[in-house]
Every structure is written in structure tokens, then in C-alpha cells.
Amino acid sequence: MKRWPAAVAILLLGGALAWSAFAPIHSASRDALFEIPKGTWERRMAGEKAEILPDTINLVLGVNDVLLLRNSDTVPQVFGPVLIMPGQDFRLPFEQAGDHPFACTAHASGQMTVVVKPMPQAGWQRLQWRLQTLISKAAWKD
């Protein structure tokens, strides 16, 4: 009789994995927000190497494929060909997967790359994506 709890646990785990592999991916918002904080320009002018945005931003088509840059600094910032004024948001939707390099004054290097990955296909690819997302969120909270 003690085998029933183990069998039920295996069935539940199998069901959860199957759901993760085939259930549609939903997101509350397709925006991926990155903020340029107030004082960034002043810190840079003071010689501080302020790393406020990652060198690479990863997006996924159909999940979070709109880059939202918020300039909370007191000076304009340039992202690609766009001038983002203080207090202004800039949304850039992506429709194709690939690596997209941009000039960016919020970076010490002056460059940033947006990597857009395709929507994970149902099955093993989607299960793997969900597990990687779960692990990266857990690591980020630590």
C-alpha cells in the first residue's frame, strides 16, 4: 500500500511536466522595462563606471518582445537613432528574432545588444524554456 503515494507523486509530476511542455505561454505584459536611473549622467561625469543597464538584453517573441526604456535621469539619453528626453519612455517592439546592436549613451561602452529569441515551440523546447526562466528568476532573487 505504500507504493500508492509514490505512484501518485510520479503521476502528478508527469502531469505538471506535460502541462509545462504544451500549455500556451502567457505574460501580463509584453514590455521588458529597463530604467535609466536619475543621476546616471552625473555619476559618469564624476568618473564612476556606472553599469545601469546590461550589455545584452534578452527578449522572447510573443512573450516579452517590447523593449521599454525609461529615462529617469535629468539629461537626454540616446538609444540607436532615438533621443529619449528626461522623464520619457521609449517602446521598441521586435517582430523578428536575432541580435540587434544599438548605440546607447547609458552604457560606459556606448553599445548595447538586444537578443530576440523565437517563441519556444510546444514540447521539449517550451519545457526547457520554462525551466530556464524559473531557474534564472530564482537566481536573480538571491
PEKAQUI-V376915 format. One record per backbone hydrogen bond with DSSP energy under -1.0 kcal/mol. CO is the residue of the C=O (numbers start at 1). NH is the residue of the N-H. Records with the same first field share a line. If there is no record, write none. Layout:
CO=NH  NH
//
This chain:
1=4
3=7
4=8
5=9
6=10
7=11
8=12
9=13
10=14
11=15
12=16
13=17
14=18
15=19
16=20
17=21
18=22
19=23
21=123
30=66
32=68
34=70
36=72
37=40
39=43
40=44
41=45
42=46
43=48
44=47
48=50
50=52
55=113
57=115
59=117
60=63  64
65=94
66=32
67=92
68=34
69=90
70=36  72
71=87
77=84
78=105
79=82
82=79
84=77
85=88
88=71
90=69
92=67
98=116
100=114
102=112
103=80
104=107
110=104
112=102
113=57
114=100
115=59
116=98
117=61
121=126
123=127
124=128
125=129
126=130
127=131
128=132
129=133
130=134
131=135
132=136
133=137
134=138
135=139
136=140
137=141
//
